Amino acid sequence: MTTPHVMIAVTHLLGVGHLARMAAVGRALARAGWRVTIASGGRPAATVNTQGCTLVQLPPVHCVGTDFSTLYAAPGVLADAATFATRTDALLAAFDHAAPDVLITELYPLGRRSLAPEFDALLAHARSRQPRPVVLGSVRDVLNPPSRPERAEQALAKLGIFYDGVLFHGAAEVVPLGASWPSSPALERRLIETGYVHDGARGAEADSGTDGTDEILVSGGGSAAGLPLARLALQAATLLPERRWRVLVGTAVSPEAFAALNRLAPAHATVERARPDFPAVLARAALSVSQAGYNTVLDLAAAQARAILVPFAEGAEKEQTLRAGELAQRGLARVLALETLTAPALAEAARERLAAPRPDWSAIGRDGAARTAQVLTEQLARRRAVDAAWGRLDAVLAQARALGRMIDLWWRDDDAMAPTPALESLLARAARWQAPLTLAVIPARAQPALAARLSEIDRVDVAVHGFAHANHAPPTDKKAEFGAHRLTEVMIVEAQSACEQLKELFGSQFLPVFVPPWNRIAPDLLPALPGVGYQAVSTFRRRTAREAAPGLLALNTHWDPIDWKGGGGLADEAGLIDLMTDLIAGELAAAPGELEPIGLLTHHLVHDGWIDRFLDEMIDRLLASGAARFVSARAVIAAQAGRR
């Protein structure tokens, strides 16, 4: 088997934390036997170790302060359309050269909206490649919350279209993603928790040996955003002369600003540039005063450090404030707000923390890079299993063509009640495939607006979905509305009432098919259904006979993409493809009199983007084969009734 290859697309705009985290992941993947390409769109960062990875430097962009929507190609030079076009071309060229098995986009689409055009071009490019790579998002423990709810919805929609999952480089028991980002069942199902990514070996080769011992160490990240904290710390140092202070300044800080800090420093304070051996210096320090960036917090955890956190919170930035607040609740750090902080308050807080024992940071695991390598191996194996399953389906479809056989499919969707965006999406798919659709409507909840909307649509029939879709089963039994635990006489009355209601509401689109909720029905009820107006019953299983009872046809479904036992969402893709393959093979092996149209079962109200995308792939493939077609339930019932 060839060496797997991963490409990571990352752009750091302010500090270097995003690149540093992805570099740590890349090195762990390289150690695990992967080829790694990192396409970096931020400014070159000499302190970030990309050993073992191929680094592709895109034309860099950066921001100033917290204005992430205004990007610069160089200091004072705005990035223009030509800059972004060149970046996109370079990104696509890097993808083509790497031909990765896995593509990771760092932060996007849950962030980096200002770079959406180049990320979207990359995602579309990756999707067009066959075999398609696994596509994963990558996010830290805390995100900057969206300014508007629709942005979270747009990000979720994009994830459903392009992504297989999202790597969550954090731990829900420490800081759940929902603390900073609107969560949903669909997103939670696709979230892959790796634990925190920490570069534990960073700076070991440059360890100075004694620098920082028993000092107060002040750090503000790699950008100029740490300057206010550095100035305040030097003022506080004059109030706490019994300790040496060491202030580390990011490489992005101008020489003039760096010189000004040196002039401000008292004799017992050292001002120097950010150091590659920062973790070692931190481990020797008596106290850390820092912002609350992801990598900094992990360095604090590794050092078991006493910590004062002064979160970066300019503009609309909330990420560090949220993270720091969670850590403070666990007693791991003291949090001070920069906008109200004074030098005396910082000096007093430093005295307090110095007198306290070192906190226990052991709850924050830091092996996320190694875990990410394991996750990618699992994801790639899953994708290869899916590709192999598609090959088996193609083979059985080719067999059907060779035999001159056409596989009939019919489509039932359950739980319709009213017009909704989800219903519109379902109807659009049916129209695109020119597929007849049977909507199982809940009579007690059916709205006249649904009838009005469906009257505008061709090729839609309406079946009866129970009565009120109410569970009457005992707590120890599986859910059922028309189960054996109820009086048959009562169920007959409800079934008749449901038939009459929907016939009146939907007129010529009404189809006298009874669809019991949860696909469960008492055997004693079946013989009574023809007498109250029904021609067929539809559940979920292979039928054993053409009639479920005398005068009552069986029109069942057999293929459902939803993982009900797993809590919803898309079931195992390879398993779904193989099930379809087996159903078609069964049709090819059946005698002409035993043929049963393959029934597809969907539930539009609970679909997410991943279910819809897979459904598109499956149906497009079946119809493109020339060996499968949709037929209407109405036509099937008429044909089978004619054979009695």
HELIX and SHEET records of a PDB file:
HELIX    1   1 GLY A   17  ARG A   31  1                                  15    
HELIX    2   2 ALA A   81  ALA A   98  1                                  18    
HELIX    3   3 ARG A  113  LEU A  115  5                                   3    
HELIX    4   4 ALA A  116  SER A  128  1                                  13    
HELIX    5   5 PRO A  149  PHE A  162  1                                  14    
HELIX    6   6 LEU A  177  ALA A  179  5                                   3    
HELIX    7   7 PRO A  185  ARG A  190  1                                   6    
HELIX    8   8 ALA A  204  ALA A  206  5                                   3    
HELIX    9   9 ALA A  224  GLY A  226  5                                   3    
HELIX   10  10 LEU A  227  ALA A  237  1                                  11    
HELIX   11  11 PRO A  255  LEU A  264  1                                  10    
HELIX   12  12 PHE A  278  ARG A  284  1                                   7    
HELIX   13  13 TYR A  294  ALA A  303  1                                  10    
HELIX   14  14 GLU A  319  GLN A  329  1                                  11    
HELIX   15  15 LEU A  338  THR A  340  5                                   3    
HELIX   16  16 ALA A  343  ALA A  355  1                                  13    
HELIX   17  17 GLY A  368  LEU A  403  1                                  36    
HELIX   18  18 PRO A  421  TRP A  433  1                                  13    
HELIX   19  19 PRO A  443  ARG A  445  5                                   3    
HELIX   20  20 PRO A  448  LEU A  454  1                                   7    
HELIX   21  21 THR A  488  PHE A  506  1                                  19    
HELIX   22  22 GLY A  507  GLN A  509  5                                   3    
HELIX   23  23 PRO A  517  ASN A  519  5                                   3    
HELIX   24  24 PRO A  523  ALA A  528  5                                   6    
HELIX   25  25 PRO A  530  VAL A  532  5                                   3    
HELIX   26  26 GLU A  573  ALA A  589  1                                  17    
HELIX   27  27 PRO A  592  GLU A  594  5                                   3    
HELIX   28  28 HIS A  604  VAL A  606  5                                   3    
HELIX   29  29 GLY A  609  ALA A  624  1                                  16    
HELIX   30  30 ALA A  633  ALA A  641  1                                   9    
SHEET    1   A 7 THR A  54  GLN A  57  0                                        
SHEET    2   A 7 ARG A  35  SER A  40  1                                        
SHEET    3   A 7 HIS A   5  VAL A  10  1                                        
SHEET    4   A 7 VAL A 102  GLU A 106  1                                        
SHEET    5   A 7 VAL A 134  ARG A 140  1                                        
SHEET    6   A 7 GLY A 165  HIS A 169  1                                        
SHEET    7   A 7 LEU A 191  GLU A 193  1                                        
SHEET    1   B 3 HIS A  62  VAL A  64  0                                        
SHEET    2   B 3 ASP A  67  ALA A  74 -1                                        
SHEET    3   B 3 VAL A  77  LEU A  78 -1                                        
SHEET    1   C 6 ALA A 269  ARG A 273  0                                        
SHEET    2   C 6 TRP A 245  VAL A 249  1                                        
SHEET    3   C 6 ILE A 216  SER A 219  1                                        
SHEET    4   C 6 LEU A 287  SER A 290  1                                        
SHEET    5   C 6 ALA A 307  LEU A 309  1                                        
SHEET    6   C 6 ARG A 334  VAL A 335  1                                        
SHEET    1   D 8 GLU A 547  ALA A 549  0                                        
SHEET    2   D 8 LEU A 552  ALA A 554 -1                                        
SHEET    3   D 8 ALA A 536  VAL A 537  1                                        
SHEET    4   D 8 PHE A 510  PHE A 514  1                                        
SHEET    5   D 8 VAL A 460  VAL A 464  1                                        
SHEET    6   D 8 LEU A 437  VAL A 441  1                                        
SHEET    7   D 8 ILE A 407  ALA A 416  1                                        
SHEET    8   D 8 ILE A 598  THR A 602  1                                        
SHEET    1   E 8 GLU A 547  ALA A 549  0                                        
SHEET    2   E 8 LEU A 552  ALA A 554 -1                                        
SHEET    3   E 8 ALA A 536  VAL A 537  1                                        
SHEET    4   E 8 PHE A 510  PHE A 514  1                                        
SHEET    5   E 8 VAL A 460  VAL A 464  1                                        
SHEET    6   E 8 LEU A 437  VAL A 441  1                                        
SHEET    7   E 8 ILE A 407  ALA A 416  1                                        
SHEET    8   E 8 ALA A 628  PHE A 630  1                                        
END                                                                             
